């Protein structure tokens, strides 16, 4: 009897212990996160080796969120999105396994998520950078289960789970496949204003192999972009010299290496690089060569430049070629000489003299194949000396417009094309003063006090029903900080 009693007591003790253990398990609090979501939207992009040239690497982009993108393709400001750069095997991305964050963003290691500014969380419109964490990926019957657990640099914890399909887009770069020699026919160039955000560069030179008359690229054709740093003369012209391809920040007479940057979630070639458009029927058929080393020789002969280059790409191909022709660097800095006759402030011209003369002269020699009309506004004092405001406006009409000037709006231009007003200049020497194109003078006490040529602006010429003309003009002079000389006048023009 005692034996059975002992067994009964032991059995109840065991049951009680089990019950107690179960109670302890139930009391363990579940894992909680500052932000915990169930994601319903997932997209992947394959970058290939765009960010690590010359290595067998497979870099991807992964976006997982609890809200779909807006109709405009933007992130929903109420959603939580995980934007991750992922180093992973190419096959069946994302390959099943465990992924860990890494701060080694310049090194490729499989099954890692580079942090820094490469991966982040967008939580209700706020950018959250990642300190550490993991991503677990599993598959079953073609469906993905992706669980992400991350801690941000501000100490918040984030967690999400996604189950479903994955849309994967291939945006990898196709590299130049062989050595190339190209003869370029067109050059465009821009001054970059000592760009501190991109490696101390101040010039972009873009060379085109083949453009049509409308300026569109004609395939097959190459485009070479050179981004670097040069020196300029007082007229804003690039000084000739030998330029080398350098890593890091640009120095004088150098161009930066080519690289790929993330632009709109796709690799975008930046720095010095060549693009070869090889299929006229497919604008996306492009091979890219990132300049890793080499030289660019730039020489100048009168108004023409000759650019000769020999570059080695990041995948070991040689790019050679040349260009001869004009090279105008848009917005390049110019040293503009100051003059004692420069306007100190904007000036409104007035034509009130009783001796005012307004005359128009035509000639077909100033501009080849065109008729120019020069309007002269002259004012005199009682002694018939120049007095107050004087203005000369020169416009370009067609050869057929020889009887009278054509009304219209004429913008200042140095092209001398029909329908433009000719850019002006003004010069004084010890013995004389003269202007060209469109310019003004202001006389005081028989001497020129202010003067200047029009480098920008426009004039509107109206022929009224009574045969008079109206001129409405607003021009800018060529000072470092340009000043306006403007005005309006209506009256009779003596046409010669």
Rosetta blueprint (number, residue, H / E / L):
1 X L
2 X H
3 X H
4 X H
5 X H
6 X H
7 X H
8 X H
9 X H
10 X H
11 X H
12 X H
13 X H
14 X H
15 X H
16 X H
17 X H
18 X H
19 X H
20 X H
21 X H
22 X H
23 X H
24 X H
25 X H
26 X H
27 X L
28 X L
29 X L
30 X L
31 X L
32 X L
33 X L
34 X L
35 X E
36 X E
37 X E
38 X E
39 X E
40 X L
41 X E
42 X E
43 X E
44 X E
45 X E
46 X E
47 X E
48 X E
49 X L
50 X L
51 X L
52 X L
53 X L
54 X L
55 X L
56 X L
57 X L
58 X L
59 X E
60 X E
61 X E
62 X E
63 X E
64 X E
65 X E
66 X L
67 X L
68 X L
69 X L
70 X L
71 X L
72 X L
73 X L
74 X L
75 X L
76 X L
77 X L
78 X L
79 X L
80 X E
81 X E
82 X E
83 X E
84 X E
85 X E
86 X E
87 X E
88 X L
89 X L
90 X L
91 X L
92 X L
93 X L
94 X L
95 X L
96 X L
97 X E
98 X E
99 X E
100 X E
101 X E
102 X E
103 X L
104 X L
105 X L
106 X L
107 X L
108 X L
109 X L
110 X L
111 X L
112 X E
113 X E
114 X E
115 X L
116 X L
117 X L
118 X L
119 X L
120 X E
121 X E
122 X E
123 X E
124 X L
125 X L
126 X E
127 X E
128 X E
129 X E
130 X E
131 X E
132 X E
133 X E
134 X E
135 X E
136 X E
137 X E
138 X E
139 X E
140 X E
141 X L
142 X L
143 X E
144 X E
145 X E
146 X E
147 X E
148 X E
149 X E
150 X E
151 X E
152 X E
153 X L
154 X L
155 X L
156 X L
157 X E
158 X E
159 X E
160 X E
161 X E
162 X E
163 X E
164 X E
165 X L
166 X L
167 X E
168 X E
169 X E
170 X E
171 X L
172 X L
173 X L
174 X L
175 X E
176 X L
177 X L
178 X L
179 X L
180 X E
181 X E
182 X E
183 X E
184 X E
185 X L
186 X E
187 X E
188 X E
189 X E
190 X E
191 X E
192 X E
193 X E
194 X E
195 X E
196 X L
197 X L
198 X L
199 X L
200 X L
201 X E
202 X E
203 X E
204 X E
205 X E
206 X E
207 X E
208 X E
209 X L
210 X L
211 X E
212 X L
213 X L
214 X L
215 X L
216 X L
217 X E
218 X L
219 X L
220 X L
221 X E
222 X E
223 X E
224 X E
225 X E
226 X E
227 X E
228 X E
229 X E
230 X L
231 X L
232 X E
233 X L
234 X L
235 X L
236 X L
237 X L
238 X E
239 X L
240 X L
241 X E
242 X E
243 X E
244 X E
245 X E
246 X E
247 X L
248 X L
249 X L
250 X L
251 X L
252 X L
253 X L
254 X E
255 X E
256 X E
257 X L
258 X L
259 X E
260 X E
261 X E
262 X E
263 X L
264 X L
265 X L
266 X L
267 X E
268 X E
269 X E
270 X E
271 X L
272 X L
273 X E
274 X E
275 X E
276 X E
277 X E
278 X L
279 X L
280 X L
281 X L
282 X L
283 X L
284 X L
285 X L
286 X E
287 X E
288 X E
289 X E
290 X E
291 X E
292 X E
293 X E
294 X E
295 X E
296 X E
297 X E
298 X E
299 X E
300 X E
301 X E
302 X L
303 X L
304 X E
305 X E
306 X E
307 X E
308 X E
309 X E
310 X E
311 X E
312 X E
313 X E
314 X L
315 X L
316 X L
317 X L
318 X E
319 X E
320 X E
321 X E
322 X E
323 X E
324 X E
325 X E
326 X L
327 X L
328 X L
329 X E
330 X E
331 X L
332 X L
333 X L
334 X L
335 X L
336 X L
337 X L
338 X L
339 X L
340 X L
341 X L
342 X L
343 X L
344 X L
345 X L
346 X L
347 X E
348 X E
349 X L
350 X L
351 X L
352 X L
353 X L
354 X L
355 X L
356 X L
357 X E
358 X E
359 X E
360 X E
361 X E
362 X E
363 X E
364 X L
365 X L
366 X L
367 X L
368 X L
369 X L
370 X L
371 X E
372 X E
373 X E
374 X E
375 X E
376 X E
377 X E
378 X E
379 X L
380 X E
381 X L
382 X L
383 X L
384 X L
385 X L
386 X E
387 X L
388 X E
389 X E
390 X E
391 X E
392 X E
393 X E
394 X E
395 X E
396 X E
397 X E
398 X L
399 X L
400 X L
401 X L
402 X L
403 X L
404 X L
405 X L
406 X L
407 X L
408 X E
409 X E
410 X E
411 X E
412 X E
413 X E
414 X L
415 X L
416 X L
417 X L
418 X L
419 X L
420 X E
421 X E
422 X E
423 X L
424 X L
425 X E
426 X E
427 X E
428 X E
429 X L
430 X L
431 X L
432 X L
433 X E
434 X E
435 X E
436 X E
437 X L
438 X L
439 X E
440 X E
441 X E
442 X E
443 X E
444 X E
445 X L
446 X L
447 X E
448 X E
449 X E
450 X E
451 X E
452 X E
453 X E
454 X L
455 X L
456 X E
457 X E
458 X E
459 X E
460 X E
461 X E
462 X E
463 X E
464 X L
465 X L
466 X L
467 X L
468 X L
469 X E
470 X E
471 X E
472 X E
473 X E
474 X E
475 X E
476 X E
477 X L
478 X L
479 X L
480 X L
481 X L
482 X L
483 X L
484 X E
485 X E
486 X E
487 X E
488 X E
489 X E
490 X E
491 X E
492 X L
493 X L
494 X E
495 X E
496 X L
